[in-house]
Amino acid sequence: MVIASGYNIAGPEVEACLLLYENVHEYAVIAMDDEQRGQIFCAYVVLKEPLNTSGVMVETLQNHLKSTIRPYKYSLSVHFIEALPKTATGKLKRFALKNL
């Protein structure tokens, strides 16, 4: 849960929207501090076809989220990575994402 501009936004809601996008293979969403909004979500995304990780793809993914969830809930920074950090058993290491 983050509080962005006074609104409570749940992480699972943002993650569900990311899952609906056809080119997203894996993702992780964490909270990050933001000077203007207080907190925002930072999404680390692994694409199925990682050919296009340019600003255009970031904008496409952000527009998808804006059209799927309420506009006031949209507060997201997107970063594309090759693989998510995981433990030996395959569990996601969210704390390691803060250092990326």
All heavy atoms as an XYZ file, in Angstrom:
787
protein
N       0.860     -1.175      0.000
C       0.000      0.000      0.000
C       0.903      1.235      0.000
O       1.842      1.317      0.770
C      -0.878     -0.038      1.245
C      -1.764      1.157      1.431
S      -3.263      1.191      0.473
C      -4.142     -0.193      1.080
N       0.588      2.170     -0.873
C       1.265      3.460     -0.860
C       0.223      4.555     -0.712
O      -0.949      4.365     -1.034
C       2.120      3.732     -2.128
C       3.175      2.692     -2.320
C       1.277      3.889     -3.353
N       0.685      5.692     -0.214
C      -0.166      6.878     -0.142
C       0.432      7.887     -1.111
O       1.486      8.459     -0.858
C      -0.234      7.434      1.283
C      -0.798      6.374      2.221
C      -1.088      8.698      1.315
C      -0.763      6.754      3.686
N      -0.235      8.067     -2.246
C       0.234      8.976     -3.287
C      -0.746     10.135     -3.389
O      -1.923      9.932     -3.696
C       0.345      8.250     -4.622
N      -0.272     11.320     -3.102
C      -1.105     12.529     -3.146
C      -2.363     12.390     -2.294
O      -3.432     12.862     -2.658
C      -1.487     12.871     -4.586
O      -0.343     13.114     -5.362
N      -2.238     11.707     -1.177
C      -3.358     11.542     -0.265
C      -4.272     10.374     -0.558
O      -5.206     10.117      0.187
N      -4.039      9.641     -1.632
C      -4.856      8.480     -1.988
C      -4.145      7.197     -1.588
O      -2.951      7.039     -1.849
C      -5.131      8.437     -3.496
C      -5.967      9.571     -3.992
C      -5.399     10.635     -4.679
C      -7.339      9.573     -3.794
C      -6.170     11.688     -5.151
C      -8.124     10.613     -4.262
C      -7.534     11.663     -4.937
O      -8.303     12.692     -5.400
N      -4.881      6.270     -0.993
C      -4.346      4.947     -0.681
C      -4.479      4.071     -1.920
O      -5.571      3.901     -2.450
C      -5.107      4.305      0.476
C      -4.899      5.050      1.774
O      -3.895      5.715      1.973
N      -5.853      4.938      2.661
N      -3.360      3.509     -2.353
C      -3.355      2.681     -3.556
C      -2.745      1.334     -3.195
O      -1.634      1.268     -2.677
C      -2.553      3.349     -4.692
C      -3.071      4.762     -4.932
C      -2.634      2.515     -5.955
C      -2.166      5.606     -5.788
N      -3.469      0.273     -3.481
C      -3.014     -1.073     -3.154
C      -2.138     -1.643     -4.268
O      -2.458     -1.501     -5.450
C      -4.210     -1.982     -2.921
N      -1.046     -2.262     -3.874
C      -0.130     -2.869     -4.832
C      -0.763     -3.941     -5.691
O      -0.533     -3.979     -6.903
N      -1.585     -4.855     -5.125
C      -2.196     -5.895     -5.955
C      -3.064     -5.351     -7.093
O      -3.169     -5.966     -8.148
C      -3.038     -6.695     -4.956
C      -2.322     -6.511     -3.660
C      -1.802     -5.100     -3.700
N      -3.664     -4.200     -6.902
C      -4.475     -3.605     -7.972
C      -3.595     -3.187     -9.152
O      -3.929     -3.419    -10.311
C      -5.240     -2.398     -7.438
C      -6.187     -1.802     -8.436
C      -7.030     -0.679     -7.864
O      -6.789     -0.256     -6.719
O      -7.935     -0.233     -8.575
N      -2.451     -2.585     -8.857
C      -1.511     -2.185     -9.907
C      -0.917     -3.428    -10.567
O      -0.783     -3.498    -11.789
C      -0.407     -1.281     -9.322
C       0.645     -0.961    -10.368
C      -1.018      0.005     -8.775
N      -0.576     -4.439     -9.757
C      -0.009     -5.666    -10.305
C      -0.999     -6.385    -11.217
O      -0.615     -6.940    -12.244
C       0.439     -6.581     -9.173
C       1.648     -6.054     -8.446
C       2.055     -6.911     -7.267
O       1.221     -7.687     -6.752
O       3.220     -6.798     -6.855
N      -2.278     -6.382    -10.866
C      -3.294     -7.019    -11.709
C      -3.381     -6.340    -13.068
O      -3.572     -7.009    -14.091
C      -4.647     -6.986    -11.004
N      -3.217     -5.027    -13.102
C      -3.244     -4.300    -14.377
C      -2.025     -4.640    -15.226
O      -2.132     -4.778    -16.441
C      -3.297     -2.803    -14.125
S      -4.833     -2.267    -13.383
N      -0.870     -4.779    -14.588
C       0.340     -5.148    -15.326
C       0.200     -6.538    -15.920
O       0.639     -6.795    -17.035
C       1.564     -5.104    -14.414
C       2.109     -3.731    -14.064
C       3.185     -3.845    -12.994
C       2.664     -3.037    -15.283
N      -0.430     -7.432    -15.179
C      -0.599     -8.802    -15.639
C      -1.469     -8.880    -16.891
O      -1.299     -9.774    -17.719
C      -1.208     -9.649    -14.522
C      -1.368    -11.132    -14.779
C      -0.003    -11.775    -15.036
C      -2.043    -11.800    -13.608
N      -2.387     -7.933    -17.055
C      -3.280     -7.923    -18.217
C      -2.588     -7.520    -19.515
O      -3.108     -7.777    -20.595
C      -4.463     -6.990    -17.964
C      -5.434     -7.412    -16.879
C      -6.477     -6.320    -16.657
C      -6.095     -8.726    -17.226
N      -1.428     -6.883    -19.416
C      -0.736     -6.443    -20.627
C      -0.069     -7.648    -21.285
O       0.637     -8.419    -20.632
C       0.290     -5.354    -20.309
C       0.809     -4.677    -21.544
C      -0.002     -3.815    -22.268
C       2.091     -4.916    -22.004
C       0.455     -3.195    -23.414
C       2.559     -4.301    -23.149
C       1.741     -3.453    -23.849
O       2.190     -2.848    -24.988
N      -0.279     -7.822    -22.582
C       0.120     -9.051    -23.264
C       1.627     -9.303    -23.332
O       2.046    -10.443    -23.426
C      -0.475     -9.089    -24.684
C       0.061     -8.057    -25.636
C      -0.689     -6.732    -25.610
O      -1.643     -6.592    -24.834
O      -0.303     -5.834    -26.365
N       2.463     -8.290    -23.306
C       3.901     -8.483    -23.454
C       4.632     -8.590    -22.115
O       5.837     -8.723    -22.090
C       4.506     -7.359    -24.299
C       5.880     -7.715    -24.826
O       6.244     -8.877    -24.938
N       6.659     -6.707    -25.137
N       3.925     -8.554    -21.004
C       4.566     -8.648    -19.690
C       4.693    -10.117    -19.294
O       3.713    -10.844    -19.220
C       3.764     -7.877    -18.623
C       4.326     -8.115    -17.237
C       3.778     -6.395    -18.944
N       5.935    -10.539    -19.052
C       6.203    -11.918    -18.624
C       6.191    -12.021    -17.103
O       5.515    -12.864    -16.536
C       7.549    -12.382    -19.170
C       7.977    -13.728    -18.690
N       7.290    -14.876    -19.008
C       9.001    -14.114    -17.897
C       7.879    -15.904    -18.442
N       8.913    -15.471    -17.758
N       6.974    -11.171    -16.436
C       7.040    -11.115    -14.982
C       7.121     -9.668    -14.556
O       7.548     -8.814    -15.328
C       8.297    -11.823    -14.450
C       8.284    -13.307    -14.466
C       9.518    -13.868    -13.795
O      10.631    -13.539    -14.234
O       9.360    -14.615    -12.825
N       6.766     -9.418    -13.319
C       6.818     -8.052    -12.813
C       6.929     -8.089    -11.299
O       6.612     -9.089    -10.659
C       5.556     -7.277    -13.207
C       4.314     -7.946    -12.701
C       3.841     -7.688    -11.421
C       3.655     -8.878    -13.477
C       2.729     -8.342    -10.942
C       2.545     -9.524    -12.999
C       2.089     -9.252    -11.731
O       1.000     -9.902    -11.255
N       7.369     -6.979    -10.763
C       7.368     -6.772     -9.321
C       7.124     -5.289     -9.093
O       7.671     -4.446     -9.810
C       8.689     -7.186     -8.702
N       6.295     -4.986     -8.122
C       5.956     -3.604     -7.818
C       6.352     -3.329     -6.375
O       5.997     -4.090     -5.478
C       4.445     -3.350     -8.017
C       4.065     -1.944     -7.633
C       4.052     -3.626     -9.455
N       7.119     -2.253     -6.182
C       7.521     -1.848     -4.836
C       7.212     -0.370     -4.642
O       7.053      0.367     -5.609
C       9.020     -2.128     -4.566
C       9.912     -1.360     -5.542
C       9.318     -3.615     -4.621
C      11.387     -1.418     -5.210
N       7.136      0.047     -3.405
C       6.881      1.455     -3.086
C       8.196      2.214     -3.054
O       9.206      1.714     -2.571
C       6.182      1.569     -1.742
N       8.175      3.425     -3.587
C       9.347      4.300     -3.579
C       8.900      5.686     -3.134
O       7.773      6.102     -3.399
C       9.962      4.397     -4.982
C      10.420      3.075     -5.560
S      11.809      2.362     -4.693
C      13.134      3.334     -5.345
N       9.783      6.408     -2.460
C       9.487      7.780     -2.052
C       9.524      8.700     -3.267
O      10.319      8.503     -4.190
C      10.498      8.260     -1.017
C      10.351      7.523      0.306
O       9.227      7.106      0.630
O      11.364      7.377      1.004
N       8.647      9.696     -3.255
C       8.566     10.665     -4.341
C       8.363     12.049     -3.730
O       7.526     12.220     -2.836
C       7.394     10.316     -5.270
C       7.305     11.221     -6.472
O       8.217     11.164     -7.317
O       6.330     11.984     -6.568
N       9.116     13.017     -4.206
C       9.050     14.366     -3.650
C       7.685     15.021     -3.858
O       7.190     15.718     -2.980
C      10.135     15.246     -4.258
C      11.533     14.868     -3.837
C      12.584     15.762     -4.469
O      12.229     16.838     -4.992
O      13.755     15.377     -4.448
N       7.070     14.823     -5.007
C       5.813     15.491     -5.321
C       4.590     14.780     -4.749
O       3.674     15.420     -4.262
C       5.640     15.614     -6.833
C       6.641     16.524     -7.475
C       6.463     16.574     -8.979
O       5.806     15.727     -9.563
N       7.054     17.573     -9.602
N       4.563     13.455     -4.820
C       3.354     12.710     -4.458
C       3.455     11.989     -3.118
O       2.479     11.420     -2.661
C       3.042     11.693     -5.544
C       2.824     12.387     -6.892
C       2.290     11.464     -7.879
N       0.866     11.308     -7.589
C       0.058     10.603     -8.317
N       0.489      9.977     -9.363
N      -1.210     10.502     -8.004
N       4.609     11.987     -2.476
C       4.797     11.268     -1.221
C       5.399      9.904     -1.477
O       6.528      9.631     -1.108
N       4.645      9.035     -2.137
C       5.113      7.721     -2.546
C       4.528      7.388     -3.914
O       3.469      7.885     -4.283
C       4.668      6.632     -1.564
C       5.349      6.653     -0.237
C       4.861      5.500      0.640
O       3.670      5.243      0.725
N       5.787      4.818      1.271
N       5.248      6.549     -4.642
C       4.748      6.021     -5.909
C       5.123      4.547     -5.981
O       5.941      4.058     -5.204
C       5.312      6.759     -7.142
C       6.831      6.614     -7.217
C       4.884      8.201     -7.165
C       7.427      7.075     -8.532
N       4.522      3.848     -6.911
C       4.930      2.481     -7.182
C       6.020      2.492     -8.234
O       5.983      3.279     -9.179
C       3.756      1.638     -7.698
C       2.842      1.181     -6.620
C       1.558      1.665     -6.535
C       3.269      0.262     -5.681
C       0.699      1.232     -5.545
C       2.425     -0.173     -4.682
C       1.138      0.316     -4.612
N       6.972      1.632     -8.061
C       8.034      1.441     -9.033
C       7.902      0.006     -9.534
O       7.997     -0.935     -8.747
C       9.380      1.678     -8.378
S      10.744      1.583     -9.525
N       7.640     -0.153    -10.818
C       7.447     -1.474    -11.399
C       8.704     -1.916    -12.123
O       9.264     -1.175    -12.933
C       6.273     -1.458    -12.372
N       9.149     -3.106    -11.799
C      10.255     -3.741    -12.509
C       9.633     -4.827    -13.364
O       8.984     -5.735    -12.859
C      11.274     -4.317    -11.524
C      12.001     -3.231    -10.790
C      11.522     -2.739     -9.584
C      13.156     -2.670    -11.317
C      12.175     -1.710     -8.917
C      13.809     -1.646    -10.657
C      13.317     -1.178     -9.466
O      13.965     -0.161     -8.814
N       9.813     -4.707    -14.681
C       9.076     -5.536    -15.635
C      10.049     -6.341    -16.494
O      11.038     -5.808    -16.997
C       8.185     -4.658    -16.544
C       7.443     -5.498    -17.567
C       7.219     -3.837    -15.710
N       9.739     -7.618    -16.644
C      10.438     -8.502    -17.580
C       9.463     -8.749    -18.724
O       8.348     -9.232    -18.498
C      10.832     -9.838    -16.916
C      11.511    -10.757    -17.920
C      11.725     -9.591    -15.714
N       9.866     -8.389    -19.920
C       8.997     -8.542    -21.089
C       9.152     -9.912    -21.732
O      10.219    -10.519    -21.654
C       9.317     -7.469    -22.127
C       9.070     -6.025    -21.703
C       9.551     -5.078    -22.793
C       7.611     -5.790    -21.400
N       8.089    -10.399    -22.370
C       8.153    -11.656    -23.114
C       9.075    -11.502    -24.316
O       9.846    -12.394    -24.640
C       6.758    -12.071    -23.584
C       5.859    -12.500    -22.473
C       4.482    -12.847    -23.002
C       3.545    -13.183    -21.861
N       2.170    -13.406    -22.337
N       8.955    -10.361    -24.979
C       9.804    -10.041    -26.124
C      10.533     -8.743    -25.804
O      10.014     -7.657    -26.066
C       8.963     -9.889    -27.387
C       8.235    -11.149    -27.776
C       7.329    -10.938    -28.970
O       7.538     -9.968    -29.722
O       6.417    -11.747    -29.140
N      11.731     -8.832    -25.221
C      12.427     -7.629    -24.748
C      13.135     -6.835    -25.841
O      14.177     -6.253    -25.625
C      13.432     -8.198    -23.749
C      13.726     -9.558    -24.246
C      12.446    -10.045    -24.867
N      12.565     -6.792    -27.025
C      13.198     -6.081    -28.122
C      13.063     -4.577    -28.001
O      13.906     -3.834    -28.464
C      12.594     -6.543    -29.457
C      12.710     -8.042    -29.741
C      11.933     -8.391    -31.003
C      14.160     -8.439    -29.875
N      11.988     -4.123    -27.370
C      11.721     -2.697    -27.324
C      11.532     -2.247    -25.875
O      10.453     -2.320    -25.334
C      10.464     -2.380    -28.139
C      10.197     -0.903    -28.224
O      11.015     -0.087    -27.801
N       9.053     -0.547    -28.751
N      12.608     -1.784    -25.261
C      12.517     -1.268    -23.891
C      12.777      0.231    -23.885
O      13.288      0.781    -22.925
C      13.512     -1.990    -22.966
O      14.835     -1.844    -23.494
C      13.163     -3.461    -22.819
N      12.420      0.874    -24.957
C      12.639      2.309    -25.085
C      11.563      3.086    -24.340
O      10.659      2.528    -23.731
C      12.626      2.704    -26.564
O      11.330      2.511    -27.077
N      11.655      4.397    -24.423
C      10.664      5.266    -23.814
C       9.275      5.050    -24.383
O       8.272      5.261    -23.708
N       9.195      4.601    -25.630
C       7.905      4.339    -26.250
C       7.209      3.181    -25.534
O       6.010      3.231    -25.261
C       8.066      4.022    -27.762
C       6.753      3.597    -28.378
C       8.660      5.209    -28.490
N       7.959      2.141    -25.196
C       7.374      0.998    -24.496
C       6.955      1.390    -23.084
O       5.917      0.935    -22.596
C       8.378     -0.161    -24.450
C       7.811     -1.412    -23.864
S       6.403     -1.988    -24.830
C       5.812     -3.282    -23.798
N       7.730      2.230    -22.429
C       7.359      2.725    -21.098
C       6.047      3.485    -21.192
O       5.119      3.255    -20.407
C       8.472      3.623    -20.501
C       7.990      4.310    -19.239
C       9.718      2.820    -20.218
N       5.947      4.354    -22.179
C       4.726      5.143    -22.363
C       3.531      4.254    -22.702
O       2.428      4.463    -22.207
C       4.934      6.179    -23.467
C       3.799      7.146    -23.593
C       4.087      8.228    -24.622
O       5.272      8.560    -24.837
O       3.118      8.731    -25.209
N       3.741      3.220    -23.519
C       2.673      2.291    -23.870
C       2.160      1.563    -22.638
O       0.951      1.440    -22.432
C       3.176      1.264    -24.908
O       3.623      1.967    -26.066
C       2.091      0.287    -25.296
N       3.070      1.097    -21.801
C       2.682      0.392    -20.582
C       1.985      1.331    -19.604
O       0.985      0.968    -18.980
C       3.906     -0.254    -19.936
C       3.666     -1.231    -18.808
C       2.726     -2.346    -19.230
C       4.972     -1.807    -18.325
N       2.476      2.553    -19.477
C       1.840      3.530    -18.600
C       0.437      3.879    -19.093
O      -0.496      3.999    -18.296
C       2.701      4.786    -18.484
C       3.954      4.559    -17.670
C       4.881      5.761    -17.665
O       4.842      6.600    -18.571
N       5.728      5.830    -16.670
N       0.267      4.027    -20.394
C      -1.068      4.312    -20.951
C      -2.022      3.156    -20.720
O      -3.210      3.363    -20.466
C      -0.974      4.651    -22.439
C      -0.373      6.007    -22.677
O      -0.412      6.880    -21.819
N       0.209      6.187    -23.846
N      -1.508      1.935    -20.806
C      -2.335      0.760    -20.509
C      -2.829      0.818    -19.069
O      -4.005      0.582    -18.792
C      -1.531     -0.522    -20.745
C      -2.172     -1.734    -20.169
N      -3.281     -2.331    -20.727
C      -1.870     -2.460    -19.066
C      -3.632     -3.364    -19.991
N      -2.791     -3.470    -18.970
N      -1.942      1.163    -18.149
C      -2.342      1.252    -16.746
C      -3.350      2.376    -16.521
O      -4.319      2.207    -15.787
C      -1.121      1.459    -15.855
C      -0.244      0.224    -15.683
C       1.071      0.596    -15.045
C      -0.957     -0.815    -14.866
N      -3.122      3.503    -17.160
C      -4.038      4.641    -17.009
C      -5.438      4.306    -17.513
O      -6.426      4.780    -16.970
C      -3.504      5.859    -17.758
C      -2.322      6.511    -17.079
C      -1.821      7.676    -17.912
C      -0.530      8.217    -17.361
N      -0.006      9.306    -18.191
N      -5.513      3.483    -18.550
C      -6.822      3.133    -19.092
C      -7.488      1.995    -18.306
O      -8.686      1.784    -18.434
C      -6.703      2.729    -20.561
O      -5.996      1.512    -20.690
N      -6.727      1.282    -17.499
C      -7.261      0.136    -16.763
C      -7.687      0.493    -15.343
O      -8.707      0.007    -14.865
C      -6.226     -1.000    -16.722
O      -5.780     -1.268    -18.046
C      -6.810     -2.266    -16.144
N      -6.914      1.327    -14.674
C      -7.269      1.718    -13.308
C      -7.666      3.187    -13.282
O      -7.455      3.909    -14.245
C      -6.113      1.455    -12.307
C      -4.861      2.263    -12.657
C      -5.791     -0.011    -12.211
C      -3.741      2.130    -11.649
N      -8.234      3.612    -12.202
C      -8.661      5.008    -12.068
C      -7.450      5.934    -12.201
O      -6.389      5.645    -11.672
C      -9.305      5.237    -10.715
C     -10.485      4.353    -10.477
C     -11.690      5.194    -10.458
N     -12.862      4.364    -10.192
C     -14.017      4.647    -10.688
N     -14.176      5.697    -11.433
N     -15.050      3.880    -10.431
N      -7.611      7.079    -12.881
C      -6.485      7.985    -13.109
C      -5.813      8.485    -11.831
O      -4.603      8.639    -11.794
C      -7.111      9.143    -13.883
C      -8.322      8.572    -14.512
C      -8.812      7.504    -13.579
N      -6.581      8.697    -10.775
C      -5.959      9.188     -9.548
C      -5.114      8.116     -8.863
O      -4.273      8.420     -8.035
C      -7.001      9.749     -8.578
C      -7.905      8.715     -7.946
C      -7.523      8.080     -6.770
C      -9.127      8.391     -8.513
C      -8.347      7.134     -6.181
C      -9.953      7.458     -7.929
C      -9.561      6.831     -6.762
O     -10.379      5.896     -6.192
N      -5.310      6.856     -9.242
C      -4.519      5.774     -8.662
C      -3.237      5.528     -9.435
O      -2.386      4.771     -9.001
C      -5.336      4.483     -8.621
C      -6.466      4.537     -7.640
C      -7.157      3.209     -7.556
C      -8.230      3.245     -6.497
N      -8.850      1.944     -6.322
N      -3.113      6.153    -10.585
C      -1.927      5.942    -11.392
C      -0.764      6.740    -10.817
O      -0.794      7.965    -10.783
C      -2.171      6.354    -12.848
C      -0.914      6.356    -13.640
C      -0.372      5.170    -14.086
C      -0.224      7.525    -13.866
C       0.809      5.150    -14.776
C       0.958      7.526    -14.555
C       1.475      6.339    -15.011
O       2.660      6.322    -15.676
N       0.216      6.070    -10.330
C       1.474      6.682     -9.899
C       2.537      5.610    -10.031
O       2.721      4.803     -9.147
C       1.394      7.200     -8.463
O       1.161      6.141     -7.572
N       3.191      5.579    -11.185
C       4.056      4.455    -11.482
C       5.291      4.881    -12.254
O       5.214      5.649    -13.204
C       3.283      3.417    -12.306
C       3.998      2.136    -12.644
C       4.091      1.253    -11.401
C       3.265      1.401    -13.728
N       6.418      4.358    -11.828
C       7.664      4.465    -12.562
C       7.968      3.069    -13.088
O       7.821      2.091    -12.360
C       8.770      4.944    -11.620
O      10.018      4.889    -12.250
N       8.367      2.956    -14.343
C       8.591      1.649    -14.960
C      10.065      1.480    -15.297
O      10.682      2.373    -15.875
C       7.747      1.489    -16.252
C       8.013      0.151    -16.904
C       6.276      1.661    -15.957
N      10.594      0.312    -14.931
C      11.969     -0.055    -15.276
C      11.945     -1.452    -15.871
O      11.317     -2.348    -15.309
C      12.871     -0.047    -14.038
C      12.915      1.270    -13.348
N      13.691      2.312    -13.782
C      12.248      1.714    -12.261
C      13.503      3.342    -12.980
N      12.632      3.009    -12.058
N      12.612     -1.627    -17.001
C      12.685     -2.941    -17.628
C      13.982     -3.614    -17.224
O      15.047     -2.994    -17.253
C      12.610     -2.819    -19.155
C      11.297     -2.271    -19.621
C      11.211     -0.990    -20.129
C      10.152     -3.035    -19.539
C      10.001     -0.490    -20.562
C       8.936     -2.537    -19.962
C       8.859     -1.262    -20.478
N      13.884     -4.878    -16.833
C      15.063     -5.650    -16.460
C      14.985     -7.009    -17.149
O      13.925     -7.428    -17.627
C      15.185     -5.815    -14.923
C      13.941     -6.464    -14.326
C      15.446     -4.487    -14.260
C      14.051     -6.726    -12.830
N      16.124     -7.698    -17.206
C      16.177     -8.989    -17.889
C      15.593    -10.106    -17.045
O      15.006    -11.047    -17.566
C      17.610     -9.322    -18.282
C      18.152     -8.411    -19.360
C      19.564     -8.782    -19.766
O      20.014     -9.896    -19.454
O      20.211     -7.941    -20.399
N      15.805    -10.039    -15.715
C      15.289    -11.070    -14.815
C      15.093    -10.474    -13.435
O      15.854     -9.590    -13.017
C      16.252    -12.244    -14.750
N      14.095    -10.951    -12.739
C      13.846    -10.502    -11.375
C      14.760    -11.256    -10.413
O      15.022    -12.447    -10.622
C      12.384    -10.757    -10.996
C      11.342     -9.961    -11.763
C       9.945    -10.431    -11.396
C      11.484     -8.482    -11.492
N      15.248    -10.584     -9.375
C      16.087    -11.283     -8.394
C      15.242    -12.249     -7.569
O      14.195    -11.872     -7.044
C      16.653    -10.156     -7.528
C      15.702     -9.025     -7.703
C      15.102     -9.164     -9.061
N      15.692    -13.505     -7.492
C      14.938    -14.527     -6.770
C      15.861    -15.343     -5.879
O      17.068    -15.404     -6.101
C      14.231    -15.445     -7.758
C      13.182    -14.729     -8.587
C      12.467    -15.670     -9.494
C      11.424    -14.901    -10.295
N      10.702    -15.755    -11.210
N      15.253    -15.983     -4.894
C      15.993    -16.884     -4.020
C      16.207    -18.212     -4.739
O      15.701    -18.426     -5.839
C      15.222    -17.141     -2.713
O      14.007    -17.828     -3.037
C      14.913    -15.851     -1.980
N      16.921    -19.130     -4.095
C      17.172    -20.443     -4.681
C      15.881    -21.230     -4.880
O      15.800    -22.085     -5.762
C      18.126    -21.231     -3.798
N      14.865    -20.932     -4.096
C      13.589    -21.627     -4.235
C      12.629    -20.922     -5.195
O      11.506    -21.358     -5.379
C      12.899    -21.779     -2.862
O      12.683    -20.484     -2.301
C      13.727    -22.638     -1.935
N      13.060    -19.807     -5.775
C      12.250    -19.107     -6.765
C      11.378    -17.994     -6.222
O      10.577    -17.419     -6.951
N      11.529    -17.671     -4.955
C      10.732    -16.598     -4.362
C      11.368    -15.240     -4.692
O      12.587    -15.100     -4.687
C      10.656    -16.790     -2.852
C       9.649    -15.917     -2.189
C       9.445    -16.337     -0.753
C       8.396    -15.437     -0.136
N       8.114    -15.816      1.237
N      10.550    -14.259     -4.964
C      11.006    -12.926     -5.349
C      11.692    -12.210     -4.185
O      11.185    -12.214     -3.066
C       9.825    -12.094     -5.827
C      10.109    -10.668     -6.266
C      11.021    -10.646     -7.477
C       8.822     -9.950     -6.560
N      12.845    -11.594     -4.453
C      13.564    -10.794     -3.457
C      13.217     -9.322     -3.680
O      13.930     -8.598     -4.356
C      15.068    -10.957     -3.605
C      15.624    -12.306     -3.305
C      17.136    -12.222     -3.438
C      17.809    -13.538     -3.355
N      19.261    -13.391     -3.552
N      12.116     -8.868     -3.105
C      11.688     -7.478     -3.295
C      12.703     -6.490     -2.731
O      12.906     -5.422     -3.292
C      10.328     -7.244     -2.657
C       9.205     -7.914     -3.422
C       7.850     -7.493     -2.896
N       6.806     -8.275     -3.498
C       6.177     -7.947     -4.616
N       6.491     -6.846     -5.237
N       5.234     -8.728     -5.104
N      13.342     -6.838     -1.627
C      14.321     -5.931     -1.025
C      15.490     -5.673     -1.965
O      16.086     -4.600     -1.937
C      14.825     -6.491      0.317
C      15.637     -7.750      0.186
C      17.010     -7.689      0.020
C      15.035     -8.987      0.231
C      17.764     -8.836     -0.104
C      15.767    -10.148      0.117
C      17.147    -10.079     -0.065
N      15.831     -6.628     -2.826
C      16.930     -6.447     -3.761
C      16.578     -5.461     -4.862
O      17.472     -4.850     -5.464
C      17.318     -7.797     -4.365
N      15.303     -5.266     -5.131
C      14.882     -4.325     -6.171
C      15.182     -2.880     -5.765
O      15.403     -2.040     -6.630
C      13.401     -4.488     -6.470
C      13.008     -5.802     -7.130
C      11.496     -5.918     -7.209
C      13.634     -5.918     -8.510
N      15.189     -2.596     -4.497
C      15.463     -1.222     -4.046
C      16.883     -0.796     -4.382
O      17.177      0.384     -4.476
C      15.201     -1.078     -2.553
C      13.736     -1.185     -2.224
C      13.454     -0.767     -0.826
C      11.973     -0.899     -0.580
N      11.384      0.227      0.026
N      17.781     -1.749     -4.573
C      19.178     -1.456     -4.877
C      19.465     -1.385     -6.371
O      20.582     -1.129     -6.766
C      20.083     -2.495     -4.221
C      19.946     -2.496     -2.729
O      19.734     -1.451     -2.110
N      20.048     -3.661     -2.123
N      18.463     -1.666     -7.199
C      18.674     -1.620     -8.661
C      18.616     -0.227     -9.197
O      18.055      0.655     -8.732
C      17.641     -2.500     -9.369
C      17.752     -3.983     -9.125
C      16.645     -4.711     -9.891
C      19.078     -4.528     -9.556
